[in-house]
Amino acid sequence: MDLMSERGAFFDLTSSRSVAYDTVISSHDRVEIPVDAPLAMPVQPLGFWQGEAKPASTAKENLVLRRWGVFVATAIMAFAGWKATYDTIALGGVTRLEAIVLTLLVPLFLALALWFCTAVVGFVVLLGKPKDPLGIDDGEASPMPKPKARTAILMPVHNEDAAEVFARLRAMDASIAETGASRAFDIFILSDTRDAAVALAEQACFARFRREANSHVFYRKRTQNTGRKAGNIADWVARWGGDYEHMLVLDADSLMTGEAMVRLADAMERHPRVGLIQTMPMIINGQTIFARTLQFATRLYGRVAWTGLAWWSGSESSFWGHNAIVRTRAFAETCGLPELNGPKPFGGEVMSHDALESALLRRGGWGVHLAPYLGGSYEESPSNLLDFATRDRRWCRGNVQHIPLVGLPGLHWMSRLHLVIGVLSYVLSPLWFVALSAGIISRMLMPELKKAAFTMADLQAAAHALIDWREIQATAWAMIITFVLLFGPKILGSILVFSRANEIKGFGGRRRIMAGLGVEMLLSALVAPMLMFTQTRALVEILAGKVGGWATQRRDADKVTFKEASAAMGWISAAGLICAVGFWFTPDLLTATAPILAGLILAVPLTMLGAHKAAGLGLKANGLFMTPEERRPPAIVRAALGPACEPPVRWFSRQPAPALAAEQQAAERNAA
């Protein structure tokens, strides 16, 4: 039987007869809404603020020294890379195009150097016995705290697979029950779903979940999706936030252990001036080659960068929008987001709300911290490069919107830095593209080199004419420094694993770690030029006013057809082939750009291969890209893979009801 919702009624699509609501969800399982507990969340005047950001009482005393150390080291490493490149280019003088290249390389080397130095700090910290400044510890020797304040677990959903969402919620509820803290946590499913069949599936899954849950659980579906996820959370705060000291914000693919949630709530109780604590989610359930590569890389070396970032960010850290706990009243007082003035992409609803919210919390005097040593926080990743690029484009638009917000009055300078880093993460791609293009054009406009390469009959004379050992030495140093900056954090992450016998076994042994590291570095080198093209195109289109809608992320796709890959990535492969043909008559240029051209030319087949689920599972069977969470899955991960809904959920048609379909189309037109 297929069911479809229309204005509160349901219809059997095979017979067109009306079906009572109670045949789907029994009367005692109807969606429950808690008593309202309003909490004022005024819209913040972003352009007006009296005074400076208040100091955070949770800041470390030596934080200034830490930051100076990291930033000075960053400047030294960036200058070393830039100087080696300058020495390569400057022999024989610097042309105007080469001057452009050298100028654009400054922010590129600074970003790479900051990433490297942050990872080095994290590596050194993790070699010792680090202590969390907030006392958050998930070690067995640390007793389980008993939180007294009430915490709301918020799961915003938008056209997600209901069975998978409620499987994760049920696993988290059971994990909280094991800690004995179920009474301290209430669970809210905050639906912004526009597909009628999916909404009906959510309600049916909720009916079963409510019967079995240990904590109190509630379901609310908005009729208007104002503000997207940020508006969804703000609506909950304004309606029920007064009853809860904290809110633990999740994404639809989030998964957290009860112990992690209890320890976060306990830390918030012990530190009343902390406004937000962000965990580091580990990627799980990767099936395709692309997802498994991300999962392996994040688990292997992500923590060294994360720990280093926590070390020098301190109480001025940032927010990633999920798997984090927030003080409800602090959020309500400081994070009411207005509609931004001006045309798109800078105007309209705030897209990347999380980074701005952390900046506003800090402006209000609340500490914003990372929890680098707390385990038990998980998420999933896009299964293929196309979905990754779609999500990347959405994030790009949100970060571009931050450009005029960097100068907001009252922000802490570290909050401004985090906003700038977010912008640079997408602006660097077009900078790299322009620098690379200018360098190639400059190289092609050297007629004496081309003439010497093709007209000199005496090879020995040609060698003496073409080879400048100073240039070779400078080029070698530039390549070495660039390699260290790019791949150093990955190597440091591997060394850290090799120093811990239990982790070596969890990753499948030294040989598999080395093999996985080598393959991951190769794949990342091939994918980087593709992302340079996709991010550059996305940025140009966004600045031109072509913004996308609110697409639901696919996490379970198991293939990408040649037609799909060609439509999305064919232009990149074509560009790579054209450049390769054009460089064929300039051998030195072809050799220098070969790694980049390889990634461009292989864009279509790499996209298809990365999305291949069977190949990914084959790698898993052979132990490649193995992680400790796969070798010995935590109990909550195993539990989240179980069934969460009864069979009737599968009756529902994916076709939206006419009323909701029209509403959905109108929303998509407004978003565009």
Helices and strands as residue ranges (DSSP letters): E 3-6, E 9-12, E 17-19, G 21-23, G 27-29, H 63-90, H 96-127, E 151-157, H 162-179, G 182-184, E 185-191, H 196-212, E 216-221, H 228-240, G 241-243, E 246-249, E 255-256, H 258-270, E 274-279, E 282-283, H 289-313, E 324-327, H 328-334, H 353-363, E 367-371, E 377-379, H 385-400, G 403-405, H 413-444, H 447-455, H 459-466, H 469-498, H 501-506, H 510-543, H 562-583, H 587-601, H 603-610, H 613-621, H 628-631, H 635-640, G 647-651, H 658-671
